[in-house]
Structures are given as structure tokens and as C-alpha cells.
Amino acid sequence: MALIANVTNGTTISTTWGNAIRDQGVQVTTSGARPSSPIEGMCIYETDTDLLLVYNGSAWKQIGNGATSNTFGAWSTWTPQIRQSATAGMSTTVSYAAYCIIGKTCIANCRLVAGASGTAGQTIYVMSNGTLPTPSYYGMVNGHGLLFDVSIAGYVVEAYVTNALGGSSDPSWGFYRENTGVLATSPTLASGDTINLQVIYEVA
């Protein structure tokens, strides 16, 4: 092994040990000179981009806020849709919809306005249509929602939501009336009604 330094007590440090010590800290580099053989957990700071990144075993991921999909904790948009039908979603205006991933946890929020009427007797769902990360499991209670009836200008359903409709590959959430365990098949949604939703789940 090559020797890279003498320490004060007269012993020596091998290249292997020196690299191991180096890899435990934050390396200062540039985006064009990232380590060629990074190890999982390695951290770097890029002076040309002012980004702090960590290597997750397959790719460099930004720590903190950012505008790309390669970030931890950055908010991205998704495209939810309301469904109260046995077959398909309805016209939906997305007032707000964003999600972020922190480690293996996904947090998603949305505010949606129905653009059409629902079907009486059908469960109210919010569908992700493949625009959210795949959950590790489905069929679990992992969120909370509010339904606002525009005709009376008030909230009519406070519900917990369960990821069920789309299965594990396409998360969608059905509304259950709070403290009842009963699916929210009423009210029948009308154009202009609003749904607020927040969910938290483990990413596959």
C-alpha cells in the first residue's frame, strides 16, 4: 500500500485509510470533477453550483431545496384528478398540487375543483394518474381530506383517505367519512365543489 502521510506519533496512514477518512467528510469539488468512484453516503459540495449533494448508491442527490427531480426535499408538481364514477375521472381544475420526497417518505398536497357533476352513490376518489411516486404498499390509511360544497359554502365531509383504487403502481385515494369507516359516496359532487387532500406514504 502507498503511504500518504506521517502523523505526529510516527505512524503512517495508508492510501486506503486516507481515502476512507476523506470519504466520511464533505468533499469540496466542482460539478465537472465529481468523484469517479463514489460510495453510498458520500457527500460533496460543488463550488460552481453551490449545491450540497449525497450519493445514494446509484446517483447524486441534492440535499435541501432545488428545482430538479434529483433533490431531497424539493417540491415538484403532480396532476391529480377527481373521480366519482365507476369508470373514469371527471374534469378537474388543479388549484394547487405538489409533492416532495425526503428519504423514502413522500408528502403530497392538492386543492382541486370539480369541473363536472359526480355520479350519485359512487365513492369520491382523488387519482394520481401515474404522476406520483409508486408506494411501497397500498390499502393503508395515509392521509386526510376535506370536501367543500359550493352550494352551501361549507365543508360537508371531513375524511380520512386510503390508497386503494389504482393499486401500488398508480396511487389513488378514496374518501372515508371521519369516525365511521364508511366510504364517502355522498354528497354527489357538483361543478365548483372543492377537495383538499394531504397524504404521506412510503415510497417503494
N, C-alpha and C positions, 0 to 999 in steps of 0.2 A: 504494500500500500504506500502511496505517496504521502510524504509528510508536508503539512502546510504551515505549521507554526510551532514555536516553542513557547510554553507557558511559564509563568514565574517560578513554579516549583521544579522546573527542569524536565517535566514530562512532555510528551509530544501528542499532537492531535492528528489523526489520520484524515485523509480526504473524505472518507465515508462518514466519519463522525462530524467533521466540519460541515459537510452538506446536510447532515441530519439536524445539526444545531441551526443552520441557516434556514432550513425549511420550516422550522417551528415559528419563525417570526414573520413579519411583513416585509417582503422584498420591494424595494423601490426600483421601478423599471419604466419602460415605455410600451405603448401598445404594439410596437413592431419588434420588441425584444422580450416578449414573454418567455418564461422558462420552456425549453423544448420538451422536457420530460417531467411535467408536473405530477405531484402526488395528490391524492384526495385530501382536502383540508388546507392545502397551501394557499396563502394569501399574498396578494401583490397590490401595490399602489402604482398607478400609471401617471407619470408627471405630465404627459401630453394631453391626457383626457380628464385628469383629476378624478379618476374612478378608483374605488376600492373593490377588488374582486376576490372571490374564493373559488377554488377548483373543486367541483363536486364528484370527480372521478371520470367525467366524460367531457365536461365543458366548463369554461369560466363563467361565473355568475356574479352579477353586480350586487353588492350589498347596499341597501338603502334605496332611495328614490331613484327613478330613472324612467326613460321613455321607451325602452325596448323590452322585448319579451324575455330577455336573458337576465332579468333582475329579480332579486329577492325583495319583496315588499313593495314593488311598483304596481300601481293601479292600471289595469287595462280594461277596455270595453268589451262587453258581450251583447248578444242580441236576443233577449228573451221574448216570448210570445205568450199571450193569454189563450187558454183553451177552456171552453165549457161546451164540449161536444163529444160525441162518441167517436169521431173520426179525425177531426183536424182543428188546428188553431184558428183564431179569428184575427181580423185586422187589429193591430196593436200599435199605439204610439208610445215609443220609449222616451220618457222624460229624462230618465237617468238610469244607467246600468254600468256598473264597474265591478271588477274583482281584483284581488291580489293574492299571491301565493307567498307564504312565509314558511320556509321549510317544506313540510308535507301538508300544510293546512291551507285550504282555500276559503277565503271570505268573499262573498258575493252579495251585492245590494242592487235593488232596482225599484223604480217607480214607473208603473205602466198605466196607460189609459186605454180602456176598451174602445175600439172603433166600430163595434157592431154589437148586436144582442147575442147572449148566450142561449143555450138550449135548456129549457126547464127540466129539472131533475137530474142534470149531469153535474159531475164533480168539477170544481174550479181548480185549474192547474196553471202553473207557470212553467213553460217549457224552455229549455236552453237551446234546443235545435243544434246541438253539437258545438256551441260557442263557449262552453266552459270545460275546464279540465275534467278528465274521467275520474270519478270517485273510486275509492278502494272497495266500497261496499254500497249497496243500496237497500232501501226498505227501512231506513232509520230516521227517527225524528232529528232533524238538524237545522231547524230554522223557525222563523216567526213571521207572520204576515198580518196585514190589515186591509180590509176591503171597504172602500168609501162609496156610498150610494149617492150619486149626484142629485137624484130626485128629492132627497130629504136633507142633503148637505150634511150627512153624518156618517160615522163609521158604523157598519152594521154587522161585521164579522171580525172578531179578533181570533186568530187561528194559529195553531202550530202546523208546520208543514213537514211532509215526509217525502223523501226522494223515492219515487216508485215508478212513475209512468214510463219513462224512457229506458229503464234498466241502467246497468252500470256504465254503458258506453255513452249514454246521452241523458244526463241528469235532468229530471223534471220534478216539480214539487206539487203534490196535492194538498189542498187545504182541509184541515180538520178543525171543527169548532172547539174552542178552548174549553177544557174540563169536561168534555163529553165523549171524545173518541169517535165522534160521528163525522163522516165526510161532509164537507160544506157543499151541498147541492142547491142551496138557496142562499142569498137571493139569486134569481136569474139575472145575470149581468145585462146591463143596458149600455148603449153607447155613451161614453163620458164617465162611466164608473172607473174608479182608480184602485189599483192594487199596489201596496208597498210590501216588499219582501226583503228579508235578510237571511242568509244561510251560511253555515260554517261546516265544512266537511273535510275528511282526509282524502288527499289525492293519491291515486293509485301509483 
